[in-house]
Amino acid sequence: KAIENAPAQLFTYNNLYELYRYSVGDMDKAEKILLRGIDDNPMDPYLMIILGIFYEEKGKISDALFYYKKALEFDPENEALKKDIDRLK
């Protein structure tokens, strides 16, 4: 409901992601929340980076790289992101 009321509020997606991932332990739901957030905010790199971290922690390196690179398109000066991409190549 919170997402429906304010789909552009990135912190809502982040908070729900953290709730499902860490408190509930539902990784599938946590992933779906981030994917929906990216669909609703396709030009904001914030959730892309979080999803990249999520995939990296799960060992899904190609998925992590995809979202890190996608985020870099919208935040090309992000040096930490560039280092993460280089580290995973």
Secondary structure, DSSP 8 states (H G I E B T S, - for coil): -HHHH-TT-HHHHHHHHHIIIIII--HHHHHHHHHHHHHHSTT-HHHHHHHHHHHHHTT-HHHHHHHHHHHHHH-TT-HHHHHHHHHH-
